[in-house]
Amino acid sequence: MNESGAMEPRHRDTARAASEALTDAPDGAPGGAPVETPATGGRTFAHVLVNTAVANLTTNFLWFAIVFWVYLETRSILATGVLGAVYMFLLAGCSMWFGSLVDRMRKHRVMLLSAWATLIAFTVGCALFFAVPGDLLLRLDAPWFWLFTLVVLAGCVVELMRNLALATTVTLLVPVERHANANGLVGTVQGLAFIATSVLSGLSVGMLGMGTTILLATLFVAVPLAHLHLLRIPEPVVARDPDRAAVDFRGGMAAMLAVPGLFALVLFSTFNNLGSGAFMALLDPYGLTMFPVEVWGLVFGLASTGFIVGGLAVAKWGLGPNPIRTMLVLVGILGVVGIVFTIREWPWLFIAGIWVFMALMPAVEAAEQTVIQRVVPFEKQGRVFGLAMTFEAAAAPITSLIIAPIAEFWIVPFMRTDTGQREWGWLLGEGDSRGIALIFVCTGIGMILLACAAFFTRSYRTLSRGFAARPATGPAPRHGAPETAVD
């Protein structure tokens, strides 16, 4: 047990590497006075980071497996698109509530609540899977399919509470000049979980079956829960906020609007997620058309190593003096990648494109987190992160629900006709997935136009100046009399 009372993690090397990166990395944010953080804050943050990574791995493992399983059993793009949309709608609907809980409760208690809820949901889902016959469970017009998937997805969605709490622990435990670097580490461990789950889910569904897969997920979700009960996170008292509601949309919006240009940044991310919704709905059908499920899991895992590289790059070098500018440039580059990586049905091009896409994503996500951590008081960050997630998560399922049926019933069949091949073959070549490729090209063009337009807005210039001039926000409460966080 260390000086902060935190239990040494079992993954000692990973935690030590994360702690050293926070100590040795160059400054990731300019200006501002140093934040008062615990002497062992970097070590404790590393414990929290590794614990959250294990939890994310388990929940993502089951989520990937369900998507693979449903598509392989039904061969329906619409089914996977609806599942993705439901997942994102649950994120959007719960984010504000989760953010309010993060501000109201101690971060350690929030993580425990999330972990227990996930374990209970997975246990119920496991019981449903073995109690309901398989042919009935996979009928999309029957209630059992939706009951089973919603219960399991609820267990995956509640994991968002841990991620929101993790974002605020960056402010709580890490000096302000290291925030961008810490956010890069968050992206790295998320990438590790992403790779492991994509590989393991494909192998598990293909070789062991869905029954064994859901049993393994239910068993291993208890591992980070046990570790959390031994972990201690030093946290100061929080500010009294008499107007704070259980789902404090008004308080989150007020805190966001208090920073000129911040709402525009969230709107930009929301519109960017409209494009992400198209990739979310169609990437798995595209990959599963090109590869068997076991191979697709390995291919996606290989391509997703870009997430680790990108996260480590941010952890090492930060995001530059203006994270907002960095974010816009990278979104434009993501649009270019979205145009190119499926322009021909070549496996090497597809894998390379996913790799580059994944390598850029941690910096885009870390930029928004770094800005919020810098300009929003600590006691309001949970609600602001939750509100931002509400807007951004709501965008992707809207696109997914629109794109999935359009792809399945119109664009994909059209591109398989002689007319479709004749009109678009010069651009997209030949293959079984040229309809999906056409949607990716249009989505990439939209992302480029969005990034270019944002550069010319006053909100971009205002927020950039405000970020550079804003003093660091510390973990200590700023308004009202102190009170102990609710346990």
Salt bridges, closest charged atoms under 4 A:
GLU8 OE1 - ARG12 NH1 3.81
GLU8 OE2 - ARG43 NH1 3.33
GLU8 OE1 - HIS47 NE2 3.98
ASP13 OD1 - ARG16 NH1 3.38
ASP27 OD1 - ARG178 NH1 2.51
ASP103 OD2 - ARG383 NE 2.68
ASP141 OD1 - ARG139 NE 3.19
GLU159 OE2 - ARG162 NE 3.08
GLU235 OE2 - LYS107 NZ 2.93
ASP241 OD2 - LYS380 NZ 3.79
ASP241 OD2 - ARG383 NH1 2.97
ASP248 OD2 - ARG383 NH1 2.75
GLU345 OE1 - ARG434 NH2 3.56
GLU483 OE1 - ARG240 NH1 3.58
GLU483 OE2 - ARG244 NH2 3.36
ASP487 OD1 - ARG106 NE 3.67
